[in-house]
Amino acid sequence: MAELSVTAFRDVAAALVSGWATTPGEVAAWCSRDQAPVPPEVIASWATEPDVRAYLLVDGDVPVGYGELWVDDEEDEVELARLLIDPARRNQGLGRELVRSLTGLARELHPTVFLRLVPGNDAALACYLGAGFVRVPAEQEQEWNAIQPRPYLWLTVRA
């Protein structure tokens, strides 16, 4: 491994990221879409959404991970979202590195940082717990899920 770092997302990486989730199940767990793969132009468009900051985890100059910060200045919080690691590079600690790096960037903006995931995504859950996140209280999770199209597991970073 060369040096890992997080850098702003570049549109030219959208086609590469598109190839990292190729089945409907992977895509649903990654970004709650129904069809696989996610077209590169859709991925590129995410970075242009208001309050979204998209990043790549790079090994040297090779993208190995993708993730976003969804910044909510009104609520004084940031959600980590659409986190994905190149399948050829999984199980090497890159997910934890991406989560830790994005959490650091998020905390520069707001003190409250959280993320959500689809129940049953045990690999992602283990990654997030290993990166210092904990489940939110059940009552809070129930409240947050009340307005969602499906239930999620919600986590926040330890203080």
Secondary structure, DSSP 4 states (H G I P E B T S, - for coil): ---EEEEE--GGGHHHHHTT--SHHHHHHHH--SSSSPPHHHHHHHTTSTTEEEEEEEETTEEEEEEEEEEETTTTEEEEEEEEE-GGGTTSSHHHHHHHHHHHHHHHH-SEEEEEE-TT-HHHHHHHHHTTEEEPPHHHHHHHHTTSSS--EEEEE--
